[in-house]
Every structure is written in structure tokens, then in C-alpha cells.
Amino acid sequence: MNNYAIVVVDNTGTIQLWSAGAERLFGFTAQQAVGQTLDLIVPPDYREAHWNGFRAAMKASFAQLENQPFDLPVNFRGTVTPVAGVLTLMRDPKKNVIGAMGVFTIPISGA
């Protein structure tokens, strides 16, 4: 698990869990990240599209990219870098979407 950055957000996009791998990948401690929005790692040029997609996924309980590997541009230690990841919507027992989890592979140079 240490070779993966795991980020969990609630349905507003507020970071609730920030793994040790996320600390290594993104350069922020859990203390700095938890309670912040995903704007912490989403580059400014991608934020509008990100939030439109995020809000639509939360409302529809569906994300086109869910469980599909993809490269996502993120703020990687101050630069915009594509990072391999997978998105999973998190649901309660009644299948209501309560948030999302991203699992990202830490590039070898970021290890």
C-alpha cells in the first residue's frame, strides 16, 4: 500500500483521508490536506471540468471513469504531471453516493 496514494473525499469534494503515499506523491502532509478541497491537487486549468464532473457523479451516482484506469493531471510537488489512477465512488448500504476514493500509483521518481 505504500506505493499508492489514496485520497478519500466526501460528496462535497472535501478530503477526509490522505494516506502516507499521498503525502509522498503530492508533497502535503495529512494534517495539511484533510479538510481541504480537491483544489489542493487539481491544477487550476482543470478545476472547472473537474468540479462539473465531480458534482454530476455525486448527483447521478455514476462516474464514467469509475473503476477504469486513467491518467489524471495533478499538482505533483508544484508541477502539473499526469499520474495513473483509478476512481471509485463510495456508497452507503442504501447505495447512496457519499464520496469518492482515488488510488494513484506513485511514479518511481516520486518514491
Kinemage of the C-alpha trace (Angstrom):
@kinemage 1
@onewidth
@group {chain A} dominant
@subgroup {mainchain}
@vectorlist {calphas} color= white
{ca met a 1} P 0.000 0.000 0.000
{ca asn a 2} L 2.952 2.367 0.480
{ca asn a 3} L 3.405 2.562 -3.297
{ca tyr a 4} L -0.044 4.079 -3.734
{ca ala a 5} L -1.504 7.443 -2.907
{ca ile a 6} L -5.024 7.014 -1.527
{ca val a 7} L -7.271 10.052 -1.293
{ca val a 8} L -10.827 9.842 0.054
{ca val a 9} L -13.265 12.736 -0.219
{ca asp a 10} L -16.823 13.269 0.909
{ca asn a 11} L -19.604 14.191 -1.519
{ca thr a 12} L -18.570 17.856 -1.419
{ca gly a 13} L -15.011 17.095 -2.518
{ca thr a 14} L -13.512 17.732 0.911
{ca ile a 15} L -10.564 15.490 1.698
{ca gln a 16} L -11.317 13.078 4.548
{ca leu a 17} L -8.397 10.641 4.244
{ca trp a 18} L -4.897 11.260 2.927
{ca ser a 19} L -2.554 8.270 3.004
{ca ala a 20} L 1.181 8.240 3.611
{ca gly a 21} L 1.554 7.537 -0.109
{ca ala a 22} L -0.457 10.692 -0.877
{ca glu a 23} L 1.942 12.617 1.336
{ca arg a 24} L 4.849 11.280 -0.717
{ca leu a 25} L 3.193 11.840 -4.089
{ca phe a 26} L 1.672 15.273 -3.592
{ca gly a 27} L 4.036 16.737 -1.013
{ca phe a 28} L 1.390 17.678 1.578
{ca thr a 29} L 1.028 16.061 4.976
{ca ala a 30} L -2.294 14.559 6.019
{ca gln a 31} L -2.625 17.400 8.511
{ca gln a 32} L -2.292 19.916 5.664
{ca ala a 33} L -4.631 18.046 3.288
{ca val a 34} L -7.535 16.748 5.395
{ca gly a 35} L -10.305 19.329 5.427
{ca gln a 36} L -9.144 20.942 2.168
{ca thr a 37} L -10.968 20.516 -1.131
{ca leu a 38} L -9.540 18.678 -4.106
{ca asp a 39} L -8.371 22.047 -5.423
{ca leu a 40} L -5.261 21.167 -3.423
{ca ile a 41} L -4.233 18.693 -6.130
{ca val a 42} L -6.381 19.636 -9.145
{ca pro a 43} L -4.467 22.105 -11.335
{ca pro a 44} L -6.262 25.437 -11.871
{ca asp a 45} L -6.740 24.853 -15.617
{ca tyr a 46} L -8.646 21.628 -14.890
{ca arg a 47} L -10.787 22.710 -11.939
{ca glu a 48} L -13.937 23.755 -13.778
{ca ala a 49} L -14.115 20.464 -15.698
{ca his a 50} L -13.219 18.515 -12.557
{ca trp a 51} L -15.929 20.102 -10.410
{ca asn a 52} L -18.559 19.786 -13.154
{ca gly a 53} L -17.780 16.079 -13.465
{ca phe a 54} L -17.492 15.548 -9.716
{ca arg a 55} L -20.837 17.192 -8.936
{ca ala a 56} L -22.536 15.296 -11.769
{ca ala a 57} L -21.147 11.984 -10.443
{ca met a 58} L -22.325 12.730 -6.913
{ca lys a 59} L -25.809 13.650 -8.155
{ca ala a 60} L -26.202 10.768 -10.630
{ca ser a 61} L -24.401 8.124 -8.528
{ca phe a 62} L -22.409 7.350 -11.656
{ca ala a 63} L -18.957 8.268 -12.929
{ca gln a 64} L -17.960 7.363 -16.471
{ca leu a 65} L -14.367 6.735 -15.350
{ca glu a 66} L -15.288 4.688 -12.278
{ca asn a 67} L -13.007 1.672 -11.895
{ca gln a 68} L -11.296 2.467 -15.214
{ca pro a 69} L -7.561 3.224 -15.060
{ca phe a 70} L -6.743 6.696 -16.343
{ca asp a 71} L -4.015 9.314 -16.299
{ca leu a 72} L -5.062 12.362 -14.326
{ca pro a 73} L -3.219 15.671 -14.403
{ca val a 74} L -2.443 16.621 -10.808
{ca asn a 75} L -0.337 19.104 -8.919
{ca phe a 76} L 2.697 16.925 -8.316
{ca arg a 77} L 5.035 18.740 -5.973
{ca gly a 78} L 4.360 22.061 -7.673
{ca thr a 79} L 4.190 20.901 -11.296
{ca val a 80} L 1.296 19.570 -13.353
{ca thr a 81} L 2.005 15.902 -14.023
{ca pro a 82} L -0.197 13.060 -15.300
{ca val a 83} L -0.450 10.310 -12.695
{ca ala a 84} L -2.027 6.867 -13.224
{ca gly a 85} L -5.070 6.362 -11.057
{ca val a 86} L -8.466 4.804 -10.614
{ca leu a 87} L -11.621 6.372 -9.179
{ca thr a 88} L -14.221 4.561 -7.100
{ca leu a 89} L -17.453 6.093 -5.867
{ca met a 90} L -18.153 5.259 -2.246
{ca arg a 91} L -21.701 4.266 -1.340
{ca asp a 92} L -23.641 3.699 1.857
{ca pro a 93} L -25.673 0.494 2.411
{ca lys a 94} L -28.614 2.066 0.541
{ca lys a 95} L -26.281 2.704 -2.435
{ca asn a 96} L -26.332 6.478 -1.980
{ca val a 97} L -23.047 8.025 -3.071
{ca ile a 98} L -21.295 9.514 -0.057
{ca gly a 99} L -17.949 10.332 -1.609
{ca ala a 100} L -15.134 9.076 -3.774
{ca met a 101} L -11.750 7.434 -3.465
{ca gly a 102} L -8.834 7.896 -5.795
{ca val a 103} L -5.933 5.461 -5.805
{ca phe a 104} L -2.858 6.723 -7.625
{ca thr a 105} L 0.400 4.965 -8.478
{ca ile a 106} L 3.440 6.802 -7.200
{ca pro a 107} L 5.893 7.300 -10.073
{ca ile a 108} L 9.275 5.677 -9.452
{ca ser a 109} L 10.922 9.109 -9.425
{ca gly a 110} L 8.444 10.143 -6.689
{ca ala a 111} L 9.186 7.162 -4.437
